[in-house]
Amino acid sequence: MSGSCFAERLGDLVTLTPAEHAALERLEERERPVRRGATIQRENDRAGDMFVVRKGMLMSSMLLDDGSRQILRFLFPGDVIALSSLVYRETPETLTAMADAVVAPFERSTLSEIIAEHPRLAALLLVYSQIERAALTDRLAALGRTSAKARVAAMLIDMRNRLRAGDKAITDTFTIGLTQEEIGDATGLTAVHVNRMLRQLEEEGLIARENGRVRFTNERGLLRAANYVDRYEGLDLSWLPAPR
């Protein structure tokens, strides 16, 4: 693979200069294949490399005191992961491949050089982190305050939108690529409850499922059911510094 997946992600926000593209490509000069089920970082490991996801899907998770797992987010091509390594000595999350994947590891020093040379990229990294923070806040509120149906609906919408960011051909149909147990670990539900909510969404005419694929048959209704907010909309980037 050539180019920068992270540059493509930021390019959805602003038009990057050739120099900015070249700088971001430095983050992805090395590639590491990761097999499905493999872990590239464990919770409480010594902090090390950060990564750009170049192919496949990963998840970020934590183990709870009772031994159960909470999936925090799903990670797609263009995502920068393990940024906590910038500020912590030990990693706060586990990163696991949900499918065969490719990641690009990079060191703090490389990112430090890019930030010094390209202040606008540093500002865009802050923007990206704040979008992710807002999305995680939404999920935290959903886990505590919304119905099981709303949680599952919101997750389906978010999955479709994240997949579409890397593949503009995706419209209302996509392959979810998750088990009902994994959906449950992300939404705070049992696999049985997830199955019941998916069937309810089908019965209400909001989605259709076939051979691992999901189709939105009433997207407006699904958005209402989910109370979903797209955190990539409504951005104000007028304050960004000029590119160098």
C-alpha positions as CSV (number, residue, x, y, z in Angstrom):
1,M,0.0,0.0,0.0
2,S,1.2,3.5,-0.8
3,G,0.3,7.0,0.5
4,S,-1.0,7.8,3.9
5,C,-4.3,6.4,5.3
6,F,-4.3,9.1,8.0
7,A,-3.8,11.8,5.4
8,E,-6.9,10.5,3.6
9,R,-8.8,10.7,6.9
10,L,-7.7,14.3,7.6
11,G,-8.3,15.1,4.0
12,D,-12.0,14.8,4.7
13,L,-11.7,17.7,7.0
14,V,-9.3,20.1,5.1
15,T,-7.3,20.1,1.9
16,L,-3.8,19.0,2.8
17,T,-0.7,20.4,1.0
18,P,1.8,18.1,-0.7
19,A,4.2,18.8,2.1
20,E,1.6,17.8,4.7
21,H,0.9,14.6,2.8
22,A,4.6,13.8,2.6
23,A,5.0,14.4,6.4
24,L,2.1,12.1,7.3
25,E,3.5,9.4,5.0
26,R,6.5,9.3,7.3
27,L,4.2,7.9,10.0
28,E,3.3,4.9,7.8
29,E,6.7,4.0,6.3
30,R,6.8,0.7,8.2
31,E,4.0,-1.9,8.0
32,R,3.2,-4.8,10.3
33,P,0.6,-7.5,9.3
34,V,-1.6,-8.6,12.2
35,R,-3.7,-11.8,12.1
36,R,-7.3,-11.9,13.3
37,G,-7.4,-12.3,17.0
38,A,-3.8,-11.1,17.6
39,T,-3.1,-8.4,20.2
40,I,-0.7,-5.6,19.4
41,Q,-1.0,-3.9,22.8
42,R,-2.2,-5.2,26.2
43,E,-3.6,-3.1,29.0
44,N,-0.9,-2.1,31.4
45,D,1.9,-2.9,29.0
46,R,4.9,-0.5,28.9
47,A,3.9,2.2,26.5
48,G,5.8,2.0,23.2
49,D,4.9,2.6,19.5
50,M,1.8,4.3,18.2
51,F,0.1,3.0,15.1
52,V,-1.9,4.0,12.0
53,V,-4.4,1.4,10.9
54,R,-3.9,0.7,7.2
55,K,-6.1,-2.3,6.6
56,G,-8.7,-4.3,8.4
57,M,-10.5,-3.6,11.7
58,L,-9.3,-3.6,15.3
59,M,-10.9,-3.0,18.7
60,S,-9.9,-1.2,21.8
61,S,-11.0,-2.8,25.0
62,M,-10.5,-3.0,28.8
63,L,-11.0,-5.9,31.3
64,L,-13.3,-5.1,34.1
65,D,-13.0,-6.2,37.7
66,D,-15.5,-9.0,37.3
67,G,-13.5,-10.4,34.3
68,S,-15.9,-9.2,31.6
69,R,-14.7,-7.2,28.7
70,Q,-15.8,-3.7,27.7
71,I,-15.1,-2.8,24.0
72,L,-14.4,0.9,23.9
73,R,-14.3,1.5,20.2
74,F,-13.8,-0.2,16.8
75,L,-10.8,1.0,14.7
76,F,-10.7,1.3,11.0
77,P,-8.2,2.3,8.2
78,G,-7.0,5.9,8.8
79,D,-7.4,5.7,12.6
80,V,-4.4,6.6,14.7
81,I,-4.3,4.3,17.7
82,A,-2.3,4.0,21.0
83,L,-1.9,7.8,21.2
84,S,-2.0,7.4,25.0
85,S,1.7,6.3,24.6
86,L,2.5,10.0,24.3
87,V,1.5,10.7,27.9
88,Y,1.4,7.5,29.9
89,R,4.2,5.0,30.9
90,E,1.7,2.2,30.8
91,T,-1.0,1.5,28.2
92,P,-4.7,2.0,29.4
93,E,-6.3,-0.2,26.7
94,T,-5.9,-3.5,24.8
95,L,-5.8,-3.4,21.0
96,T,-6.8,-6.5,19.2
97,A,-7.4,-7.3,15.5
98,M,-11.0,-8.2,14.6
99,A,-9.9,-9.3,11.1
100,D,-6.6,-9.7,9.3
101,A,-5.1,-6.2,9.4
102,V,-2.1,-4.1,8.6
103,V,-0.9,-1.4,11.0
104,A,2.0,1.1,10.6
105,P,4.0,1.6,13.9
106,F,5.7,4.9,14.5
107,E,7.7,6.4,17.4
108,R,7.1,9.5,19.5
109,S,10.2,11.2,17.9
110,T,8.7,10.9,14.4
111,L,5.5,12.5,15.5
112,S,7.4,15.2,17.5
113,E,9.3,16.2,14.3
114,I,6.1,16.4,12.3
115,I,4.4,18.6,14.9
116,A,7.4,20.9,15.0
117,E,7.6,21.2,11.2
118,H,3.8,21.4,10.5
119,P,1.8,23.2,13.2
120,R,-1.5,22.8,11.2
121,L,-1.0,19.0,11.4
122,A,-0.6,19.3,15.1
123,A,-3.8,21.2,15.3
124,L,-5.6,18.6,13.1
125,L,-4.4,15.9,15.4
126,L,-6.0,17.8,18.3
127,V,-9.2,18.1,16.2
128,Y,-9.2,14.3,15.5
129,S,-8.7,13.5,19.2
130,Q,-11.6,15.8,20.2
131,I,-13.9,14.2,17.7
132,E,-13.0,10.8,19.1
133,R,-13.5,12.1,22.7
134,A,-16.9,13.4,21.8
135,A,-17.9,10.1,20.2
136,L,-16.7,8.2,23.3
137,T,-18.7,10.6,25.5
138,D,-21.8,9.8,23.4
139,R,-21.3,6.1,23.9
140,L,-20.7,6.6,27.7
141,A,-24.0,8.5,27.9
142,A,-25.8,5.8,25.8
143,L,-24.5,3.0,28.1
144,G,-25.9,4.7,31.1
145,R,-29.1,6.4,29.8
146,T,-30.5,4.9,26.6
147,S,-32.4,1.7,25.8
148,A,-30.9,-1.5,24.5
149,K,-32.5,-0.9,21.1
150,A,-31.0,2.6,20.9
151,R,-27.5,1.3,21.8
152,V,-27.6,-1.3,19.1
153,A,-29.0,1.0,16.5
154,A,-26.4,3.7,17.2
155,M,-23.6,1.1,16.9
156,L,-24.9,0.0,13.5
157,I,-25.0,3.5,12.3
158,D,-21.5,4.3,13.6
159,M,-20.1,1.1,12.0
160,R,-21.6,2.0,8.6
161,N,-20.3,5.6,8.8
162,R,-16.8,4.6,9.8
163,L,-16.7,2.0,7.1
164,R,-18.0,4.5,4.6
165,A,-15.2,6.9,5.5
166,G,-12.8,4.4,3.9
167,D,-15.0,3.2,1.1
168,K,-17.3,5.9,-0.4
169,A,-19.1,3.2,-2.4
170,I,-20.8,2.0,0.8
171,T,-24.3,3.5,1.1
172,D,-27.0,1.6,3.1
173,T,-25.6,-1.9,3.0
174,F,-22.4,-3.2,4.7
175,T,-20.8,-6.2,6.3
176,I,-20.8,-5.9,10.0
177,G,-18.0,-8.4,10.7
178,L,-18.9,-8.8,14.4
179,T,-20.4,-11.5,16.5
180,Q,-23.4,-10.8,18.7
181,E,-21.1,-11.3,21.7
182,E,-18.8,-8.6,20.4
183,I,-21.7,-6.2,19.8
184,G,-22.8,-7.0,23.4
185,D,-19.3,-6.2,24.8
186,A,-19.5,-2.8,23.0
187,T,-23.1,-2.0,24.1
188,G,-23.1,-3.5,27.6
189,L,-25.6,-6.2,26.6
190,T,-25.7,-9.9,26.6
191,A,-25.5,-11.7,23.2
192,V,-29.1,-12.9,23.8
193,H,-30.2,-9.3,24.3
194,V,-28.4,-8.2,21.2
195,N,-30.1,-10.8,19.1
196,R,-33.4,-9.7,20.5
197,M,-32.7,-6.0,19.6
198,L,-31.6,-6.9,16.1
199,R,-34.7,-8.8,15.5
200,Q,-36.8,-5.9,16.9
201,L,-35.1,-3.5,14.5
202,E,-35.9,-5.9,11.6
203,E,-39.5,-6.3,12.7
204,E,-39.9,-2.5,12.9
205,G,-38.7,-2.2,9.3
206,L,-35.5,-0.3,10.2
207,I,-32.9,-2.8,9.0
208,A,-32.7,-6.1,7.0
209,R,-30.0,-8.8,7.6
210,E,-28.7,-11.5,5.2
211,N,-25.5,-13.6,5.2
212,G,-23.7,-11.3,7.6
213,R,-24.7,-8.1,5.8
214,V,-26.9,-5.3,7.2
215,R,-29.1,-3.0,5.1
216,F,-30.7,0.1,6.4
217,T,-34.3,0.0,5.1
218,N,-35.4,3.1,7.0
219,E,-32.3,5.2,7.9
220,R,-34.3,8.2,9.1
221,G,-36.2,6.0,11.5
222,L,-33.0,4.2,12.6
223,L,-31.4,7.6,13.4
224,R,-34.4,8.6,15.5
225,A,-34.3,5.2,17.3
226,A,-30.6,5.6,18.0
227,N,-30.6,9.3,19.1
228,Y,-27.4,9.3,16.9
229,V,-25.1,12.3,16.5
230,D,-22.5,12.3,13.8
231,R,-19.5,13.9,15.4
232,Y,-17.8,14.6,12.0
233,E,-20.6,17.1,11.2
234,G,-20.9,20.7,12.6
235,L,-17.2,21.2,12.9
236,D,-15.7,24.7,13.1
237,L,-12.1,24.7,11.8
238,S,-11.8,28.4,11.0
239,W,-9.2,28.7,13.7
240,L,-6.7,26.3,12.2
241,P,-3.2,27.9,11.5
242,A,-2.2,28.3,7.9
243,P,-0.2,25.4,6.4
244,R,3.6,25.7,6.0
